[in-house]
Amino acid sequence: MDLDAAGMGNSDLLQTIAALNWAQTGDPAMFEKVATFRVGYELYQRFSGQREVDALRAQTIAAIAKYVNDNPRAKREDLQKEISKHIFAFAHKVDSL
């Protein structure tokens, strides 16, 4: 199971609850539905490239934030130019996925 900083992720917790329900009742229906959903979601993530887009988005935001923090007295025009540069690079990377 994947663990995040606070413990189980939401999908892991839901799957564990479904497995516990199956163990207690003998009815696998809830577990099967959760497993089917997780497989479908994972396939969507892999085929859509959504994880890569999310990672690129986070990198772009971090780069913009770093520029703003490193240049607190930057002129508005310089901020706009730098932000535009990062957004253009993000769009280009997404298009090439």
VENJO-V432369 format. One record per helix or strand of 2 or more residues. SS is the DSSP state (2 for helix, 1 for strand). FROM is the first residue (numbers start at 1). TO is the last residue. If there is no record, write none. Layout:
# VENJO-V432369
SS_FROM_TO / SS_FROM_TO
This chain:
# VENJO-V432369
1_3_4 / 1_7_8 / 2_10_25 / 2_29_48 / 2_50_70 / 2_76_95
